[in-house]
Each structure stands twice: as C-alpha cells, then as structure tokens.
Amino acid sequence: MLIEVLLVLMLVSITCCSLLAGYQACVITMQKHNRLEVALELAEASDTEKADTLAAEQGLVIDREEINGSLQIRQQIISVMEYKSKKVLVNKVRYAMP
C-alpha cells in the first residue's frame, strides 16, 4: 500500500514538473516573440530619436547606414540588435529617390 502511494506521488510530481517545464518554455517563446515585435516597430519608426530612446530602454541598439547607389537611389539599412550580444533581430532596407 505504501509503495503504491509513493508511486502515485512520484507520477504526480513528474507530471507537475513536465507541465512547469512546458509553461516555462512557452513563457520564453512569448518573450522572444514580443522582443521581435518591438524590434520590428522600432525599425518602422519615423522618429529616430524616440526610437533610439525606446530601444535603449528595451536593451536594444538601432544601427542606421545610408548608401547612395546608382541611379540616384538612396538606401537606408536599419538593423535592430541586442545591446549585449549584438545579435541582429531585424534588418530593414528603405529606398528613397531624391
């Protein structure tokens, strides 16, 4: 009888641990998804100063590079990266004609 109770308790604890691990994985996935959404919004922002401020608050860095190509087409490459790891989250290219 005691062994059966211990087995049931062990199975319940294993099940609870599995559920907790699954929940933690979901939370981590949602945090990454939310971070990507923020990065996309920052790359789309037209007010660069405000976007830079918001990026710094989120631990992100926005790198902007302008390239003047042939045919008078100007390209602006916007990269949103994590500050510590420099991992690129979003790359966006804007094209403009003068």
C-alpha positions as CSV (number, residue, x, y, z in Angstrom):
1,M,0.0,0.0,0.0
2,L,2.8,2.4,0.9
3,I,4.6,1.6,-2.3
4,E,1.5,2.4,-4.4
5,V,1.0,5.7,-2.7
6,L,4.7,6.6,-3.3
7,L,4.4,5.6,-6.9
8,V,1.3,7.8,-7.4
9,L,3.0,10.7,-5.7
10,M,6.1,10.2,-7.8
11,L,4.0,10.2,-11.0
12,V,2.1,13.3,-9.9
13,S,5.4,15.1,-9.2
14,I,6.8,14.1,-12.6
15,T,3.7,15.3,-14.3
16,C,3.8,18.6,-12.4
17,C,7.5,19.1,-13.4
18,S,6.7,18.4,-17.0
19,L,3.9,20.9,-17.0
20,L,6.1,23.5,-15.3
21,A,8.8,23.0,-17.9
22,G,6.3,23.3,-20.7
23,Y,4.9,26.5,-19.2
24,Q,8.5,28.0,-18.9
25,A,9.2,27.1,-22.5
26,C,6.0,28.9,-23.6
27,V,6.9,32.0,-21.5
28,I,10.4,32.2,-23.0
29,T,9.0,31.8,-26.5
30,M,6.4,34.6,-25.9
31,Q,9.2,36.9,-24.5
32,K,11.3,36.3,-27.7
33,H,8.2,36.9,-29.9
34,N,7.4,40.2,-28.0
35,R,11.0,41.3,-28.3
36,L,10.9,40.7,-32.1
37,E,7.6,42.7,-32.3
38,V,9.2,45.6,-30.5
39,A,12.3,45.4,-32.8
40,L,10.0,45.5,-35.9
41,E,8.1,48.5,-34.6
42,L,11.4,50.3,-33.8
43,A,12.7,49.6,-37.4
44,E,9.5,51.1,-38.8
45,A,9.5,54.2,-36.6
46,S,9.9,57.5,-38.4
47,D,11.0,59.5,-35.3
48,T,14.6,58.2,-34.9
49,E,15.3,60.0,-31.6
50,K,12.2,58.5,-30.0
51,A,13.0,55.1,-31.5
52,D,16.6,55.2,-30.1
53,T,15.3,56.1,-26.7
54,L,12.8,53.3,-26.7
55,A,15.4,50.8,-27.9
56,A,17.8,51.8,-25.1
57,E,15.0,51.2,-22.6
58,Q,14.5,47.7,-24.1
59,G,18.2,46.8,-24.1
60,L,18.4,47.2,-27.9
61,V,20.5,49.2,-30.3
62,I,19.4,50.7,-33.7
63,D,22.2,50.9,-36.3
64,R,21.4,53.1,-39.4
65,E,23.5,53.1,-42.5
66,E,22.9,55.1,-45.7
67,I,24.1,54.1,-49.1
68,N,23.9,56.2,-52.2
69,G,23.6,53.8,-55.0
70,S,23.4,54.1,-58.7
71,L,20.6,55.9,-60.5
72,Q,20.2,58.4,-57.6
73,I,18.5,55.8,-55.4
74,R,19.3,56.1,-51.7
75,Q,19.2,53.1,-49.4
76,Q,18.9,53.2,-45.7
77,I,19.7,50.0,-43.9
78,I,18.3,49.7,-40.4
79,S,19.4,47.0,-38.1
80,V,17.9,46.4,-34.6
81,M,20.3,44.5,-32.4
82,E,20.5,43.3,-28.8
83,Y,22.9,45.6,-26.9
84,K,24.9,42.9,-25.1
85,S,25.2,40.1,-27.6
86,K,25.0,42.3,-30.8
87,K,22.6,39.7,-32.2
88,V,20.6,41.1,-35.1
89,L,16.9,40.8,-34.5
90,V,15.6,42.8,-37.5
91,N,17.2,44.2,-40.8
92,K,15.1,46.6,-42.9
93,V,16.0,48.4,-46.0
94,R,14.3,51.6,-47.1
95,Y,14.6,53.0,-50.6
96,A,14.2,56.7,-51.5
97,M,14.7,58.8,-54.5
98,P,15.9,62.4,-54.0
